[in-house]
Amino acid sequence: MQAGSVLCIDCDTAIPPARRAALPSATRCVDCQEKHERGK
């Protein structure tokens, strides 16, 4: 997936428009990003 994708690269769920607007380079949904940052 490329930066700014509509789907999370980890779970393939949609990244909410508000998250994409706030962080255009987001490639993960909030839940997956938190797991990634915790190293899980």
N, C-alpha and C positions, 0 to 999 in steps of 0.2 A: 504493500500500500504506500501511497505517497502522502506527504505532509498535507494536512487539510482535508483528509478523507472524511467521508460521511460515516464510515464504519470503523469500529474499534479493531485494531490489528490483533488483539488477543482473543476477543470473544465474538467478534462479528456483529455486535449489536450497534444500533445507531448512536452516534455521538450527538447529544442534544444540541440544537442550534445555538442556544445561549452559550454553551461551552465553546463551540466552534467560533462564535463571534468574539468571545473574550480571549480565546487562545487559538488563533487561526492555524497554528502548526500542530495542534493536538492530534495525536494518532491513537489515543486510548480513551475509553470512557473514564469517568471519575473513579469507579470501583477498581478497574484494572490498573489505572495509574497509581492508586494508593497501594495496591498489592505489589506493583513493580518497584515502587519506592521503598517498600518494606523488605524487598528482596525475596518475595514469594512467587 
